[in-house]
Amino acid sequence: MALNIDTFSNKDGGFSFFKAVGHPLAAEKAHALVQRLAETGPVAIYDPLGNANAFAELHDLTALEIAGVYVQDIDAIGNRILGHAAQPVTALPHAAVATVLVINFDAARMIDHIRDLVPPGSAIESLDSIRLNDAMLTNPGHYLDPLNFATNFAFFRDGDGHHTRIVTANYWAGYGATDARIWCLLMGDNGAHLAEWWETPPKGAVTIDSQAIRERFSIGPFTGQLFLHVVNAAGHDVVKYALDTYGDDETILSCTHDANAWPADFYAGLPAPNADETVILWVQNSHPCPIPAGAIGLARMGDSTIVPLDRAVPPFGTYALDAASLLPDLRWPSQIEIHAGKHIVRPRYEVVTNSPNGETRRRISHPNVERTDLRPDSRIAELGNLMGKGFLLPAPILPTARFRTLALPTPMSTGQSTLPVAALLYDSQGQEVARHAFGRLARDHASVLNVDDALSDLDTLPDGYGHLEFVYDFADGGEADGWLHGLFRYEDRHTGHGADTSFGAHIFNTALTFGAEPQSYSGPAPGLSTRLFLRVAPAPQDAMCHLIYCASTPWRGASDTQLQLFDGDGAAVTERAVHIACGGSLHWRYSEMFDAEARNRAGESGYVI
């Protein structure tokens, strides 16, 4: 069963209330509050803002003897709240209760409003008793300020040759924060607290390595979650990071990115395993309540039959779910829909490949949030005369001599019954070299593009690389909602190692706007410039980057792109200017773009903006 909580709105962003009541430290205080109230006698619930049911979703209130629920909004009278018909708060004086519990933070003003209505001798409690300490807050005067809950979860593992590394930049300093700190809580697979500490980031990069943490706190092997809470943040409440998995040898190596801090009902883009693969979905509970057996499950994309996970996952716990244990007959390139019920933030999946010579390789990636609020928009099919290609989804074609590129369109909205899609292939200078029409794909399709097949000759790309774009193709009819996604798989022809990544379409580089497109991260659309963070790999590994200058309509002939190298403390080392042809791309390696002297100055925690 899905949790009945509001976590995120694509219009307004994340909701702070669920983060506030679900915070690991607040969870301990909430348990103590419930126990205390249970011992004192009957309780009246005052729910002025309609949050009582959500609070009860995350915290077990069955120990309470609830005598009645009261509301201030006339329209809410009679609603079922905590199993009771809501009464007007003006009826509160008739309640025979030991305590009135106000389901609100910063509750002093609301308590003052009803003080004369509280039965004589009854105590008053509120959610202020489960507040975090002020030292954990960016804005203590407004508890539900989103900046107070700049939090996120990260998959974190160390043991048996497996390690993880989280890297981010102190981008809050760029918004004016002078003393941002990160509170870190490591939780094991059973949800138990293994370690907690503070990171005080410089103005540059922040690196948290599982091997260093394990040694620092003298803890054994673990697979679990690292909870990150940024205090004194500025600018926005999103905790972005890069997540690397690496091993004692090169058979375990991958990089992915942050989890999205808002649990969703559905996730999509989980690949079914190939014949020589195991796909593990890491089910990581994001809440202080258990995930009941049967509450989440898997289904083939486009199939209404849901196969439930028949075991519970403890609060903040972690469980490795072999996708084939629920869907044994499903094979790549079929896709899996995750029915998550808002129990988990965007999860990780791990692909374990077993080669004929007995070698095992591992890589990690993530599915994406499948939206439930979208409907087809007939205007999208008519955008061509003004917006050119309109919505497009770019992805690298890595150097073909070394890498194989596979591209799989993935439904990413419950309203997408079909996907009218084509793939356009470009060389590095932005010249179209091939086109692949997927047609009008069914929701349960298993159509993957192997770029090798689309290029008549691997030498078709003069520089050996390029990029592809998924675009809408209405030649066979169909509808679109602008939420076009794809999964892109890269395979090393030499070693057999792979990497998965997935993302969604936007409108790029046009002065015209369509809704919130071209997307802007600072201010209204159109967003016509951006800053990207590239962490560099510690020696002897190298980092490669594939920059794509995509444009829905013809734009400036070449990009003005600065590659700025910083050391781990945020000090500038050097920079290089590059110019990418409109509609083209640039593939480069860190070791080739910056000389040895600059790389040594940047150090292992260096990064490129």
FIKOLNU-590325 format. One line per 3 residues: number of its first residue (from 1); their letters; for each residue x, y, z of C-alpha. Coordinates in steps of 0.1 Angstrom, whole numbers, padded with zeros to 4 digits. Example, Ala and Ser with C-alpha at 12.3 -4.5 7.8 and 13.67 -1.06 7.14 Angstrom:
2
1	AS	0123/-0045/0078  0137/-0011/0071
end
This chain:
609
1	MAL	0000/0000/0000  0013/0034/-0009  0020/0060/0018
4	NID	-0006/0088/0018  0019/0117/0021  0027/0147/-0001
7	TFS	0064/0148/-0009  0068/0168/-0041  0051/0191/-0065
10	NKD	0065/0197/-0100  0051/0232/-0096  0061/0241/-0061
13	GGF	0090/0217/-0054  0095/0195/-0023  0073/0196/0008
16	SFF	0092/0202/0040  0066/0187/0064  0074/0151/0054
19	KAV	0111/0158/0057  0106/0173/0091  0086/0145/0106
22	GHP	0107/0118/0088  0141/0130/0097  0161/0103/0115
25	LAA	0166/0125/0146  0130/0136/0147  0119/0100/0145
28	EKA	0135/0092/0178  0118/0122/0194  0084/0113/0178
31	HAL	0086/0078/0193  0093/0093/0227  0064/0118/0223
34	VQR	0039/0090/0214  0050/0069/0244  0047/0099/0267
37	LAE	0012/0107/0255  0001/0071/0257  0010/0070/0294
40	TGP	-0010/0101/0303  -0045/0091/0290  -0069/0101/0262
43	VAI	-0056/0126/0236  -0074/0151/0214  -0058/0158/0181
46	YDP	-0059/0193/0168  -0051/0193/0130  -0053/0229/0118
49	LGN	-0033/0223/0085  -0044/0188/0076  -0011/0170/0084
52	ANA	-0023/0145/0110  -0028/0116/0085  0006/0122/0070
55	FAE	0022/0122/0104  0005/0089/0113  0017/0074/0080
58	LHD	0053/0077/0092  0048/0072/0130  0028/0045/0147
61	LTA	0000/0062/0168  -0018/0030/0177  -0007/0033/0213
64	LEI	-0027/0065/0217  -0062/0066/0230  -0075/0092/0205
67	AGV	-0107/0107/0219  -0114/0130/0189  -0099/0150/0161
70	YVQ	-0105/0187/0157  -0100/0211/0128  -0103/0249/0122
73	DID	-0114/0248/0085  -0152/0245/0082  -0147/0226/0049
76	AIG	-0127/0199/0068  -0154/0191/0093  -0165/0155/0088
79	NRI	-0134/0144/0070  -0119/0111/0082  -0088/0119/0101
82	LGH	-0070/0091/0120  -0102/0071/0118  -0124/0098/0133
85	AAQ	-0149/0122/0118  -0133/0156/0122  -0151/0180/0146
88	PVT	-0149/0218/0147  -0123/0230/0172  -0150/0249/0189
91	ALP	-0162/0215/0202  -0129/0209/0220  -0141/0222/0254
94	HAA	-0164/0191/0257  -0135/0166/0252  -0125/0145/0282
97	VAT	-0088/0143/0275  -0055/0145/0293  -0037/0161/0264
100	VLV	-0044/0181/0233  -0018/0174/0206  -0014/0201/0180
103	INF	-0001/0187/0147  0020/0216/0137  0055/0231/0141
106	DAA	0060/0267/0152  0027/0261/0170  0028/0289/0196
109	RMI	0004/0311/0177  -0021/0283/0169  -0020/0272/0205
112	DHI	-0027/0307/0217  -0058/0308/0193  -0073/0277/0210
115	RDL	-0061/0282/0246  -0095/0291/0259  -0110/0260/0242
118	VPP	-0087/0235/0259  -0105/0216/0286  -0094/0226/0321
121	GSA	-0065/0204/0334  -0056/0192/0299  -0020/0196/0288
124	IES	-0010/0210/0254  0017/0194/0232  0027/0201/0197
127	LDS	0052/0188/0171  0076/0214/0184  0086/0188/0209
130	IRL	0102/0168/0180  0120/0197/0165  0157/0193/0157
133	NDA	0180/0213/0178  0187/0248/0166  0223/0239/0158
136	MLT	0208/0217/0130  0188/0245/0115  0196/0271/0089
139	NPG	0166/0292/0099  0154/0284/0134  0127/0311/0132
142	HYL	0108/0293/0105  0110/0256/0111  0095/0244/0078
145	DPL	0117/0266/0057  0129/0243/0030  0165/0253/0037
148	NFA	0162/0237/0071  0158/0204/0054  0184/0204/0027
151	TNF	0187/0166/0030  0193/0136/0008  0201/0099/0010
154	AFF	0230/0081/-0007  0237/0044/-0013  0268/0037/0007
157	RDG	0288/0004/0009  0321/-0009/0020  0334/-0045/0024
160	DGH	0344/-0075/0004  0363/-0054/-0022  0334/-0030/-0027
163	HTR	0337/0007/-0019  0318/0039/-0025  0327/0076/-0028
166	IVT	0304/0106/-0026  0317/0138/-0042  0300/0172/-0043
169	ANY	0309/0208/-0044  0302/0234/-0018  0278/0252/-0042
172	WAG	0260/0268/-0013  0290/0291/-0009  0282/0305/-0044
175	YGA	0248/0315/-0031  0263/0334/-0002  0266/0306/0025
178	TDA	0297/0312/0046  0296/0283/0070  0278/0254/0054
181	RIW	0282/0221/0073  0270/0186/0065  0257/0163/0092
184	CLL	0262/0127/0081  0244/0097/0095  0255/0062/0083
187	MGD	0228/0035/0086  0233/-0002/0081  0211/-0026/0062
190	NGA	0188/-0030/0093  0185/0008/0097  0207/0009/0127
193	HLA	0229/0040/0132  0265/0030/0126  0282/0064/0127
196	EWW	0275/0101/0127  0298/0130/0121  0301/0165/0106
199	ETP	0318/0175/0074  0329/0211/0072  0334/0216/0035
202	PKG	0358/0242/0021  0346/0264/-0007  0356/0236/-0031
205	AVT	0349/0199/-0033  0336/0176/-0006  0346/0139/-0007
208	IDS	0333/0112/0016  0349/0078/0010  0336/0046/0025
211	QAI	0370/0031/0032  0380/0062/0052  0348/0063/0071
214	RER	0350/0026/0080  0386/0031/0092  0378/0063/0111
217	FSI	0349/0047/0131  0363/0012/0133  0332/-0004/0119
220	GPF	0328/-0037/0100  0315/-0042/0065  0283/-0025/0057
223	TGQ	0257/-0018/0029  0233/0009/0037  0224/0045/0034
226	LFL	0243/0077/0042  0219/0105/0052  0232/0140/0044
229	HVV	0218/0171/0060  0233/0205/0050  0231/0231/0077
232	NAA	0235/0268/0069  0227/0262/0032  0218/0290/0008
235	GHD	0203/0292/-0026  0183/0260/-0027  0176/0229/-0006
238	VVK	0187/0202/-0031  0217/0182/-0021  0234/0172/-0053
241	YAL	0263/0147/-0055  0282/0123/-0076  0283/0087/-0064
244	DTY	0311/0064/-0074  0313/0027/-0068  0348/0012/-0071
247	GDD	0365/-0020/-0061  0399/-0035/-0052  0402/-0042/-0089
250	ETI	0388/-0027/-0121  0358/-0051/-0123  0338/-0029/-0099
253	LSC	0336/0007/-0113  0308/0031/-0121  0296/0066/-0114
256	THD	0261/0079/-0110  0245/0109/-0093  0222/0120/-0065
259	ANA	0190/0102/-0054  0163/0129/-0056  0152/0135/-0020
262	WPA	0114/0131/-0026  0099/0096/-0025  0076/0089/-0055
265	DFY	0048/0064/-0063  0066/0050/-0093  0100/0047/-0109
268	AGL	0107/0035/-0144  0137/0027/-0166  0149/-0003/-0146
271	PAP	0163/-0026/-0172  0155/-0063/-0172  0186/-0085/-0170
274	NAD	0204/-0099/-0200  0210/-0137/-0201  0244/-0133/-0185
277	ETV	0233/-0106/-0160  0217/-0102/-0125  0200/-0069/-0119
280	ILW	0198/-0060/-0082  0174/-0033/-0072  0186/-0017/-0039
283	VQN	0154/-0011/-0019  0163/0015/0007  0136/0026/0030
286	SHP	0135/0064/0033  0112/0066/0063  0111/0058/0101
289	CPI	0084/0033/0095  0088/-0002/0080  0079/-0010/0044
292	PAG	0053/-0037/0050  0055/-0070/0030  0037/-0066/-0002
295	AIG	0037/-0028/-0001  0061/-0024/-0031  0065/-0045/-0062
298	LAR	0077/-0048/-0098  0059/-0051/-0131  0069/-0053/-0167
301	MGD	0065/-0019/-0181  0031/-0017/-0197  0017/-0047/-0178
304	STI	-0008/-0042/-0150  0003/-0074/-0132  0023/-0063/-0101
307	VPL	0045/-0089/-0084  0049/-0078/-0048  0080/-0081/-0026
310	DRA	0068/-0105/0001  0090/-0093/0029  0092/-0062/0050
313	VPP	0121/-0037/0051  0129/-0021/0084  0129/0017/0090
316	FGT	0158/0032/0070  0167/-0004/0061  0183/-0017/0029
319	YAL	0174/-0049/0009  0190/-0063/-0022  0161/-0073/-0045
322	DAA	0171/-0096/-0074  0147/-0084/-0101  0145/-0119/-0116
325	SLL	0132/-0133/-0083  0099/-0115/-0090  0100/-0114/-0128
328	PDL	0120/-0145/-0138  0111/-0146/-0175  0118/-0109/-0183
331	RWP	0149/-0102/-0203  0167/-0071/-0217  0157/-0049/-0234
334	SQI	0124/-0052/-0217  0119/-0027/-0189  0106/-0029/-0153
337	EIH	0082/-0004/-0136  0088/-0001/-0098  0057/0004/-0078
340	AGK	0073/0021/-0048  0044/0037/-0030  0065/0067/-0018
343	HIV	0085/0043/0005  0118/0050/-0012  0137/0079/-0029
346	RPR	0150/0073/-0064  0168/0039/-0059  0200/0024/-0073
349	YEV	0202/-0007/-0093  0233/-0028/-0098  0241/-0049/-0129
352	VTN	0262/-0079/-0122  0277/-0094/-0154  0291/-0129/-0155
355	SPN	0314/-0135/-0185  0321/-0169/-0200  0357/-0169/-0185
358	GET	0342/-0166/-0150  0349/-0129/-0145  0323/-0109/-0127
361	RRR	0318/-0072/-0134  0296/-0047/-0115  0281/-0013/-0123
364	ISH	0255/0008/-0107  0230/0033/-0120  0195/0045/-0112
367	PNV	0159/0045/-0126  0139/0077/-0128  0108/0092/-0113
370	ERT	0077/0082/-0133  0053/0111/-0131  0016/0107/-0124
373	DLR	0005/0143/-0132  0011/0145/-0169  -0014/0142/-0198
376	PDS	-0007/0144/-0235  -0003/0179/-0249  -0016/0182/-0285
379	RIA	0004/0215/-0289  0038/0196/-0289  0031/0181/-0323
382	ELG	0026/0216/-0337  0058/0231/-0323  0080/0225/-0353
385	NLM	0074/0258/-0371  0085/0277/-0341  0106/0254/-0320
388	GKG	0123/0232/-0347  0130/0199/-0331  0113/0210/-0299
391	FLL	0118/0185/-0271  0150/0166/-0276  0170/0141/-0255
394	PAP	0207/0141/-0262  0231/0113/-0253  0268/0107/-0262
397	ILP	0280/0083/-0289  0312/0075/-0273  0343/0068/-0295
400	TAR	0331/0039/-0316  0364/0021/-0318  0363/0015/-0281
403	FRT	0327/0017/-0270  0293/0003/-0281  0264/0027/-0276
406	LAL	0228/0014/-0270  0198/0036/-0267  0164/0026/-0252
409	PTP	0134/0049/-0251  0117/0045/-0216  0081/0055/-0207
412	MST	0084/0079/-0178  0048/0089/-0171  0018/0068/-0162
415	GQS	-0001/0087/-0190  0022/0076/-0218  0005/0047/-0236
418	TLP	0027/0051/-0267  0060/0068/-0275  0063/0083/-0310
421	VAA	0101/0085/-0312  0130/0088/-0337  0167/0089/-0331
424	LLY	0189/0114/-0349  0226/0107/-0351  0252/0135/-0354
427	DSQ	0289/0137/-0358  0310/0160/-0336  0304/0190/-0359
430	GQE	0267/0187/-0357  0261/0171/-0391  0233/0145/-0392
433	VAR	0247/0112/-0403  0219/0088/-0397  0183/0086/-0386
436	HAF	0165/0057/-0369  0127/0057/-0367  0114/0037/-0338
439	GRL	0078/0044/-0349  0050/0046/-0324  0063/0024/-0296
442	ARD	0039/0006/-0273  0043/0011/-0236  0056/-0025/-0232
445	HAS	0081/-0022/-0261  0115/-0038/-0261  0131/-0018/-0290
448	VLN	0167/-0008/-0284  0189/0010/-0309  0225/-0003/-0313
451	VDD	0244/0026/-0328  0266/0001/-0346  0236/-0009/-0367
454	ALS	0225/0026/-0374  0259/0037/-0388  0266/0021/-0422
457	DLD	0303/0023/-0413  0319/0030/-0380  0341/0056/-0399
460	TLP	0309/0076/-0406  0319/0098/-0376  0351/0117/-0387
463	DGY	0363/0122/-0352  0352/0087/-0341  0324/0100/-0318
466	GHL	0293/0121/-0319  0259/0121/-0302  0223/0111/-0308
469	EFV	0190/0128/-0300  0157/0112/-0293  0130/0135/-0308
472	YDF	0093/0131/-0312  0082/0116/-0345  0045/0118/-0353
475	ADG	0048/0101/-0387  0028/0071/-0374  0006/0093/-0351
478	GEA	0008/0092/-0313  0007/0117/-0285  0034/0135/-0264
481	DGW	0037/0151/-0230  0072/0165/-0231  0085/0139/-0206
484	LHG	0106/0119/-0231  0132/0097/-0214  0157/0071/-0224
487	LFR	0182/0047/-0210  0217/0047/-0226  0240/0018/-0222
490	YED	0277/0019/-0230  0299/-0012/-0233  0337/-0014/-0235
493	RHT	0346/-0035/-0265  0380/-0043/-0249  0370/-0053/-0213
496	GHG	0333/-0060/-0214  0327/-0034/-0187  0295/-0014/-0190
499	ADT	0278/0018/-0178  0241/0029/-0178  0228/0063/-0176
502	SFG	0193/0078/-0180  0177/0112/-0183  0150/0132/-0200
505	AHI	0143/0157/-0228  0141/0194/-0228  0139/0222/-0253
508	FNT	0173/0237/-0258  0188/0270/-0270  0159/0291/-0283
511	ALT	0147/0325/-0274  0111/0314/-0275  0097/0297/-0245
514	FGA	0071/0269/-0241  0060/0266/-0205  0091/0264/-0184
517	EPQ	0113/0254/-0214  0142/0260/-0221  0146/0251/-0185
520	SYS	0164/0276/-0162  0178/0268/-0128  0180/0304/-0118
523	GPA	0151/0326/-0128  0124/0322/-0155  0128/0305/-0188
526	PGL	0147/0306/-0212  0178/0291/-0196  0205/0296/-0222
529	STR	0237/0290/-0201  0247/0265/-0174  0274/0255/-0151
532	LFL	0283/0218/-0147  0304/0201/-0120  0328/0173/-0130
535	RVA	0347/0156/-0103  0380/0141/-0114  0391/0106/-0106
538	PAP	0420/0098/-0084  0451/0084/-0101  0456/0060/-0118
541	QDA	0420/0064/-0131  0411/0090/-0157  0379/0110/-0162
544	MCH	0363/0115/-0195  0336/0140/-0204  0313/0143/-0234
547	LIY	0298/0178/-0238  0269/0182/-0262  0258/0216/-0276
550	CAS	0223/0207/-0286  0198/0231/-0300  0162/0228/-0308
553	TPW	0166/0255/-0335  0198/0269/-0350  0216/0290/-0324
556	RGA	0250/0305/-0321  0275/0288/-0344  0298/0277/-0316
559	SDT	0297/0275/-0279  0318/0297/-0256  0327/0271/-0230
562	QLQ	0353/0275/-0203  0367/0245/-0185  0379/0258/-0151
565	LFD	0401/0235/-0130  0400/0239/-0092  0418/0222/-0064
568	GDG	0399/0205/-0036  0398/0238/-0016  0382/0257/-0044
571	AAV	0413/0276/-0055  0415/0281/-0093  0443/0262/-0110
574	TER	0439/0269/-0147  0412/0270/-0174  0408/0261/-0210
577	AVH	0385/0275/-0236  0367/0252/-0260  0343/0259/-0288
580	IAC	0317/0233/-0297  0298/0235/-0330  0261/0241/-0326
583	GGS	0244/0207/-0327  0278/0190/-0321  0298/0176/-0292
586	LHW	0332/0174/-0277  0347/0142/-0261  0377/0148/-0240
589	RYS	0398/0133/-0212  0411/0150/-0181  0446/0137/-0187
592	EMF	0446/0152/-0222  0429/0185/-0215  0451/0195/-0186
595	DAE	0488/0189/-0183  0505/0170/-0155  0515/0201/-0136
598	ARN	0480/0214/-0135  0466/0180/-0125  0491/0177/-0097
601	RAG	0481/0211/-0083  0444/0202/-0085  0451/0170/-0065
604	ESG	0428/0140/-0060  0399/0162/-0048  0401/0185/-0078
607	YVI	0372/0193/-0100  0363/0210/-0132  0335/0236/-0137
end
